[in-house]
Amino acid sequence: MSPKFEKVKGYYEDGLWNKTMVKNAVKKGWITAAEYKIITGEKYTK
């Protein structure tokens, strides 16, 4: 898992971040596209 995976996942699950914000975390390299799917349940698309 990426170092920031748990932090991003927590923000999303707590309702602090939406899917767009999680997608931005992928773009910044904080998490991977595969981790995006784990967090949101949806396939990552650019």
mmCIF file of the N, C-alpha and C atoms, coordinates in Angstrom:
data_MODEL
# 
_entry.id   MODEL 
# 
loop_
_atom_site.group_PDB 
_atom_site.id 
_atom_site.type_symbol 
_atom_site.label_atom_id 
_atom_site.label_alt_id 
_atom_site.label_comp_id 
_atom_site.label_asym_id 
_atom_site.label_entity_id 
_atom_site.label_seq_id 
_atom_site.pdbx_PDB_ins_code 
_atom_site.Cartn_x 
_atom_site.Cartn_y 
_atom_site.Cartn_z 
_atom_site.occupancy 
_atom_site.B_iso_or_equiv 
_atom_site.pdbx_formal_charge 
_atom_site.auth_seq_id 
_atom_site.auth_comp_id 
_atom_site.auth_asym_id 
_atom_site.auth_atom_id 
_atom_site.pdbx_PDB_model_num 
ATOM 1   N N  . MET A 1 1  ? 0.838   -1.197 0.000   1.00 0.00 ? 1  MET A N  1 
ATOM 2   C CA . MET A 1 1  ? 0.000   0.000  0.000   1.00 0.00 ? 1  MET A CA 1 
ATOM 3   C C  . MET A 1 1  ? 0.879   1.255  0.000   1.00 0.00 ? 1  MET A C  1 
ATOM 4   N N  . SER A 1 2  ? 0.376   2.261  -0.632  1.00 0.00 ? 2  SER A N  1 
ATOM 5   C CA . SER A 1 2  ? 1.084   3.538  -0.654  1.00 0.00 ? 2  SER A CA 1 
ATOM 6   C C  . SER A 1 2  ? 1.102   4.141  0.749   1.00 0.00 ? 2  SER A C  1 
ATOM 7   N N  . PRO A 1 3  ? 2.128   4.928  1.043   1.00 0.00 ? 3  PRO A N  1 
ATOM 8   C CA . PRO A 1 3  ? 2.225   5.521  2.388   1.00 0.00 ? 3  PRO A CA 1 
ATOM 9   C C  . PRO A 1 3  ? 0.997   6.339  2.808   1.00 0.00 ? 3  PRO A C  1 
ATOM 10  N N  . LYS A 1 4  ? 0.341   6.984  1.868   1.00 0.00 ? 4  LYS A N  1 
ATOM 11  C CA . LYS A 1 4  ? -0.802  7.843  2.216   1.00 0.00 ? 4  LYS A CA 1 
ATOM 12  C C  . LYS A 1 4  ? -2.156  7.163  2.011   1.00 0.00 ? 4  LYS A C  1 
ATOM 13  N N  . PHE A 1 5  ? -2.138  5.860  1.680   1.00 0.00 ? 5  PHE A N  1 
ATOM 14  C CA . PHE A 1 5  ? -3.383  5.146  1.402   1.00 0.00 ? 5  PHE A CA 1 
ATOM 15  C C  . PHE A 1 5  ? -4.377  5.249  2.556   1.00 0.00 ? 5  PHE A C  1 
ATOM 16  N N  . GLU A 1 6  ? -3.954  4.914  3.750   1.00 0.00 ? 6  GLU A N  1 
ATOM 17  C CA . GLU A 1 6  ? -4.872  4.904  4.895   1.00 0.00 ? 6  GLU A CA 1 
ATOM 18  C C  . GLU A 1 6  ? -5.437  6.296  5.173   1.00 0.00 ? 6  GLU A C  1 
ATOM 19  N N  . LYS A 1 7  ? -4.611  7.310  4.998   1.00 0.00 ? 7  LYS A N  1 
ATOM 20  C CA . LYS A 1 7  ? -5.066  8.687  5.230   1.00 0.00 ? 7  LYS A CA 1 
ATOM 21  C C  . LYS A 1 7  ? -6.148  9.077  4.217   1.00 0.00 ? 7  LYS A C  1 
ATOM 22  N N  . VAL A 1 8  ? -5.882  8.809  2.937   1.00 0.00 ? 8  VAL A N  1 
ATOM 23  C CA . VAL A 1 8  ? -6.846  9.134  1.878   1.00 0.00 ? 8  VAL A CA 1 
ATOM 24  C C  . VAL A 1 8  ? -8.131  8.338  2.086   1.00 0.00 ? 8  VAL A C  1 
ATOM 25  N N  . LYS A 1 9  ? -7.994  7.053  2.383   1.00 0.00 ? 9  LYS A N  1 
ATOM 26  C CA . LYS A 1 9  ? -9.154  6.183  2.605   1.00 0.00 ? 9  LYS A CA 1 
ATOM 27  C C  . LYS A 1 9  ? -9.997  6.703  3.765   1.00 0.00 ? 9  LYS A C  1 
ATOM 28  N N  . GLY A 1 10 ? -9.341  7.106  4.830   1.00 0.00 ? 10 GLY A N  1 
ATOM 29  C CA . GLY A 1 10 ? -10.051 7.641  5.992   1.00 0.00 ? 10 GLY A CA 1 
ATOM 30  C C  . GLY A 1 10 ? -10.803 8.921  5.665   1.00 0.00 ? 10 GLY A C  1 
ATOM 31  N N  . TYR A 1 11 ? -10.166 9.811  4.942   1.00 0.00 ? 11 TYR A N  1 
ATOM 32  C CA . TYR A 1 11 ? -10.825 11.060 4.549   1.00 0.00 ? 11 TYR A CA 1 
ATOM 33  C C  . TYR A 1 11 ? -12.076 10.770 3.721   1.00 0.00 ? 11 TYR A C  1 
ATOM 34  N N  . TYR A 1 12 ? -11.968 9.821  2.785   1.00 0.00 ? 12 TYR A N  1 
ATOM 35  C CA . TYR A 1 12 ? -13.111 9.484  1.935   1.00 0.00 ? 12 TYR A CA 1 
ATOM 36  C C  . TYR A 1 12 ? -14.230 8.840  2.754   1.00 0.00 ? 12 TYR A C  1 
ATOM 37  N N  . GLU A 1 13 ? -13.872 7.897  3.584   1.00 0.00 ? 13 GLU A N  1 
ATOM 38  C CA . GLU A 1 13 ? -14.881 7.194  4.386   1.00 0.00 ? 13 GLU A CA 1 
ATOM 39  C C  . GLU A 1 13 ? -15.561 8.109  5.397   1.00 0.00 ? 13 GLU A C  1 
ATOM 40  N N  . ASP A 1 14 ? -14.851 9.110  5.873   1.00 0.00 ? 14 ASP A N  1 
ATOM 41  C CA . ASP A 1 14 ? -15.429 10.057 6.832   1.00 0.00 ? 14 ASP A CA 1 
ATOM 42  C C  . ASP A 1 14 ? -16.234 11.162 6.151   1.00 0.00 ? 14 ASP A C  1 
ATOM 43  N N  . GLY A 1 15 ? -16.253 11.142 4.815   1.00 0.00 ? 15 GLY A N  1 
ATOM 44  C CA . GLY A 1 15 ? -17.020 12.143 4.074   1.00 0.00 ? 15 GLY A CA 1 
ATOM 45  C C  . GLY A 1 15 ? -16.314 13.469 3.911   1.00 0.00 ? 15 GLY A C  1 
ATOM 46  N N  . LEU A 1 16 ? -15.031 13.497 4.242   1.00 0.00 ? 16 LEU A N  1 
ATOM 47  C CA . LEU A 1 16 ? -14.277 14.742 4.113   1.00 0.00 ? 16 LEU A CA 1 
ATOM 48  C C  . LEU A 1 16 ? -13.794 14.961 2.679   1.00 0.00 ? 16 LEU A C  1 
ATOM 49  N N  . TRP A 1 17 ? -13.600 13.865 1.960   1.00 0.00 ? 17 TRP A N  1 
ATOM 50  C CA . TRP A 1 17 ? -13.173 13.921 0.561   1.00 0.00 ? 17 TRP A CA 1 
ATOM 51  C C  . TRP A 1 17 ? -14.215 13.247 -0.320  1.00 0.00 ? 17 TRP A C  1 
ATOM 52  N N  . ASN A 1 18 ? -14.378 13.775 -1.547  1.00 0.00 ? 18 ASN A N  1 
ATOM 53  C CA . ASN A 1 18 ? -15.239 13.123 -2.523  1.00 0.00 ? 18 ASN A CA 1 
ATOM 54  C C  . ASN A 1 18 ? -14.364 12.372 -3.533  1.00 0.00 ? 18 ASN A C  1 
ATOM 55  N N  . LYS A 1 19 ? -14.981 11.743 -4.512  1.00 0.00 ? 19 LYS A N  1 
ATOM 56  C CA . LYS A 1 19 ? -14.229 10.935 -5.480  1.00 0.00 ? 19 LYS A CA 1 
ATOM 57  C C  . LYS A 1 19 ? -13.243 11.767 -6.292  1.00 0.00 ? 19 LYS A C  1 
ATOM 58  N N  . THR A 1 20 ? -13.602 12.994 -6.583  1.00 0.00 ? 20 THR A N  1 
ATOM 59  C CA . THR A 1 20 ? -12.694 13.868 -7.336  1.00 0.00 ? 20 THR A CA 1 
ATOM 60  C C  . THR A 1 20 ? -11.423 14.124 -6.539  1.00 0.00 ? 20 THR A C  1 
ATOM 61  N N  . MET A 1 21 ? -11.568 14.305 -5.256  1.00 0.00 ? 21 MET A N  1 
ATOM 62  C CA . MET A 1 21 ? -10.401 14.552 -4.413  1.00 0.00 ? 21 MET A CA 1 
ATOM 63  C C  . MET A 1 21 ? -9.520  13.304 -4.326  1.00 0.00 ? 21 MET A C  1 
ATOM 64  N N  . VAL A 1 22 ? -10.144 12.136 -4.267  1.00 0.00 ? 22 VAL A N  1 
ATOM 65  C CA . VAL A 1 22 ? -9.380  10.886 -4.250  1.00 0.00 ? 22 VAL A CA 1 
ATOM 66  C C  . VAL A 1 22 ? -8.664  10.718 -5.589  1.00 0.00 ? 22 VAL A C  1 
ATOM 67  N N  . LYS A 1 23 ? -9.333  11.070 -6.673  1.00 0.00 ? 23 LYS A N  1 
ATOM 68  C CA . LYS A 1 23 ? -8.730  11.000 -8.012  1.00 0.00 ? 23 LYS A CA 1 
ATOM 69  C C  . LYS A 1 23 ? -7.513  11.922 -8.087  1.00 0.00 ? 23 LYS A C  1 
ATOM 70  N N  . ASN A 1 24 ? -7.606  13.084 -7.483  1.00 0.00 ? 24 ASN A N  1 
ATOM 71  C CA . ASN A 1 24 ? -6.470  14.005 -7.453  1.00 0.00 ? 24 ASN A CA 1 
ATOM 72  C C  . ASN A 1 24 ? -5.295  13.413 -6.685  1.00 0.00 ? 24 ASN A C  1 
ATOM 73  N N  . ALA A 1 25 ? -5.591  12.605 -5.674  1.00 0.00 ? 25 ALA A N  1 
ATOM 74  C CA . ALA A 1 25 ? -4.527  11.940 -4.922  1.00 0.00 ? 25 ALA A CA 1 
ATOM 75  C C  . ALA A 1 25 ? -3.772  10.957 -5.816  1.00 0.00 ? 25 ALA A C  1 
ATOM 76  N N  . VAL A 1 26 ? -4.482  10.323 -6.763  1.00 0.00 ? 26 VAL A N  1 
ATOM 77  C CA . VAL A 1 26 ? -3.817  9.439  -7.724  1.00 0.00 ? 26 VAL A CA 1 
ATOM 78  C C  . VAL A 1 26 ? -2.913  10.268 -8.633  1.00 0.00 ? 26 VAL A C  1 
ATOM 79  N N  . LYS A 1 27 ? -3.438  11.380 -9.122  1.00 0.00 ? 27 LYS A N  1 
ATOM 80  C CA . LYS A 1 27 ? -2.663  12.246 -10.024 1.00 0.00 ? 27 LYS A CA 1 
ATOM 81  C C  . LYS A 1 27 ? -1.400  12.768 -9.351  1.00 0.00 ? 27 LYS A C  1 
ATOM 82  N N  . LYS A 1 28 ? -1.475  13.007 -8.052  1.00 0.00 ? 28 LYS A N  1 
ATOM 83  C CA . LYS A 1 28 ? -0.317  13.512 -7.305  1.00 0.00 ? 28 LYS A CA 1 
ATOM 84  C C  . LYS A 1 28 ? 0.653   12.401 -6.910  1.00 0.00 ? 28 LYS A C  1 
ATOM 85  N N  . GLY A 1 29 ? 0.253   11.152 -7.159  1.00 0.00 ? 29 GLY A N  1 
ATOM 86  C CA . GLY A 1 29 ? 1.115   10.038 -6.819  1.00 0.00 ? 29 GLY A CA 1 
ATOM 87  C C  . GLY A 1 29 ? 1.017   9.582  -5.377  1.00 0.00 ? 29 GLY A C  1 
ATOM 88  N N  . TRP A 1 30 ? 0.012   10.069 -4.675  1.00 0.00 ? 30 TRP A N  1 
ATOM 89  C CA . TRP A 1 30 ? -0.164  9.682  -3.267  1.00 0.00 ? 30 TRP A CA 1 
ATOM 90  C C  . TRP A 1 30 ? -0.662  8.251  -3.155  1.00 0.00 ? 30 TRP A C  1 
ATOM 91  N N  . ILE A 1 31 ? -1.544  7.834  -4.081  1.00 0.00 ? 31 ILE A N  1 
ATOM 92  C CA . ILE A 1 31 ? -2.075  6.471  -4.117  1.00 0.00 ? 31 ILE A CA 1 
ATOM 93  C C  . ILE A 1 31 ? -2.062  6.002  -5.564  1.00 0.00 ? 31 ILE A C  1 
ATOM 94  N N  . THR A 1 32 ? -2.254  4.707  -5.761  1.00 0.00 ? 32 THR A N  1 
ATOM 95  C CA . THR A 1 32 ? -2.281  4.158  -7.116  1.00 0.00 ? 32 THR A CA 1 
ATOM 96  C C  . THR A 1 32 ? -3.721  4.084  -7.629  1.00 0.00 ? 32 THR A C  1 
ATOM 97  N N  . ALA A 1 33 ? -3.843  3.810  -8.927  1.00 0.00 ? 33 ALA A N  1 
ATOM 98  C CA . ALA A 1 33 ? -5.169  3.638  -9.524  1.00 0.00 ? 33 ALA A CA 1 
ATOM 99  C C  . ALA A 1 33 ? -5.879  2.435  -8.902  1.00 0.00 ? 33 ALA A C  1 
ATOM 100 N N  . ALA A 1 34 ? -5.120  1.395  -8.603  1.00 0.00 ? 34 ALA A N  1 
ATOM 101 C CA . ALA A 1 34 ? -5.706  0.207  -7.964  1.00 0.00 ? 34 ALA A CA 1 
ATOM 102 C C  . ALA A 1 34 ? -6.233  0.554  -6.569  1.00 0.00 ? 34 ALA A C  1 
ATOM 103 N N  . GLU A 1 35 ? -5.520  1.395  -5.858  1.00 0.00 ? 35 GLU A N  1 
ATOM 104 C CA . GLU A 1 35 ? -5.968  1.817  -4.525  1.00 0.00 ? 35 GLU A CA 1 
ATOM 105 C C  . GLU A 1 35 ? -7.198  2.718  -4.617  1.00 0.00 ? 35 GLU A C  1 
ATOM 106 N N  . TYR A 1 36 ? -7.295  3.495  -5.701  1.00 0.00 ? 36 TYR A N  1 
ATOM 107 C CA . TYR A 1 36 ? -8.501  4.296  -5.927  1.00 0.00 ? 36 TYR A CA 1 
ATOM 108 C C  . TYR A 1 36 ? -9.719  3.386  -5.974  1.00 0.00 ? 36 TYR A C  1 
ATOM 109 N N  . LYS A 1 37 ? -9.587  2.256  -6.684  1.00 0.00 ? 37 LYS A N  1 
ATOM 110 C CA . LYS A 1 37 ? -10.707 1.311  -6.791  1.00 0.00 ? 37 LYS A CA 1 
ATOM 111 C C  . LYS A 1 37 ? -11.045 0.707  -5.431  1.00 0.00 ? 37 LYS A C  1 
ATOM 112 N N  . ILE A 1 38 ? -10.030 0.404  -4.634  1.00 0.00 ? 38 ILE A N  1 
ATOM 113 C CA . ILE A 1 38 ? -10.270 -0.134 -3.294  1.00 0.00 ? 38 ILE A CA 1 
ATOM 114 C C  . ILE A 1 38 ? -11.051 0.876  -2.449  1.00 0.00 ? 38 ILE A C  1 
ATOM 115 N N  . ILE A 1 39 ? -10.680 2.127  -2.542  1.00 0.00 ? 39 ILE A N  1 
ATOM 116 C CA . ILE A 1 39 ? -11.303 3.171  -1.725  1.00 0.00 ? 39 ILE A CA 1 
ATOM 117 C C  . ILE A 1 39 ? -12.722 3.498  -2.186  1.00 0.00 ? 39 ILE A C  1 
ATOM 118 N N  . THR A 1 40 ? -12.892 3.700  -3.497  1.00 0.00 ? 40 THR A N  1 
ATOM 119 C CA . THR A 1 40 ? -14.184 4.181  -4.008  1.00 0.00 ? 40 THR A CA 1 
ATOM 120 C C  . THR A 1 40 ? -15.090 3.079  -4.540  1.00 0.00 ? 40 THR A C  1 
ATOM 121 N N  . GLY A 1 41 ? -14.500 1.930  -4.878  1.00 0.00 ? 41 GLY A N  1 
ATOM 122 C CA . GLY A 1 41 ? -15.291 0.850  -5.479  1.00 0.00 ? 41 GLY A CA 1 
ATOM 123 C C  . GLY A 1 41 ? -15.503 1.026  -6.969  1.00 0.00 ? 41 GLY A C  1 
ATOM 124 N N  . GLU A 1 42 ? -14.863 2.036  -7.547  1.00 0.00 ? 42 GLU A N  1 
ATOM 125 C CA . GLU A 1 42 ? -14.988 2.297  -8.973  1.00 0.00 ? 42 GLU A CA 1 
ATOM 126 C C  . GLU A 1 42 ? -13.618 2.279  -9.632  1.00 0.00 ? 42 GLU A C  1 
ATOM 127 N N  . LYS A 1 43 ? -13.595 1.891  -10.909 1.00 0.00 ? 43 LYS A N  1 
ATOM 128 C CA . LYS A 1 43 ? -12.339 1.875  -11.659 1.00 0.00 ? 43 LYS A CA 1 
ATOM 129 C C  . LYS A 1 43 ? -11.862 3.311  -11.868 1.00 0.00 ? 43 LYS A C  1 
ATOM 130 N N  . TYR A 1 44 ? -10.560 3.525  -11.744 1.00 0.00 ? 44 TYR A N  1 
ATOM 131 C CA . TYR A 1 44 ? -9.983  4.847  -11.967 1.00 0.00 ? 44 TYR A CA 1 
ATOM 132 C C  . TYR A 1 44 ? -9.953  5.161  -13.450 1.00 0.00 ? 44 TYR A C  1 
ATOM 133 N N  . THR A 1 45 ? -10.474 6.308  -13.820 1.00 0.00 ? 45 THR A N  1 
ATOM 134 C CA . THR A 1 45 ? -10.366 6.818  -15.192 1.00 0.00 ? 45 THR A CA 1 
ATOM 135 C C  . THR A 1 45 ? -9.860  8.241  -15.124 1.00 0.00 ? 45 THR A C  1 
ATOM 136 N N  . LYS A 1 46 ? -9.048  8.592  -16.113 1.00 0.00 ? 46 LYS A N  1 
ATOM 137 C CA . LYS A 1 46 ? -8.491  9.943  -16.143 1.00 0.00 ? 46 LYS A CA 1 
ATOM 138 C C  . LYS A 1 46 ? -9.559  10.860 -16.548 1.00 0.00 ? 46 LYS A C  1 
# 
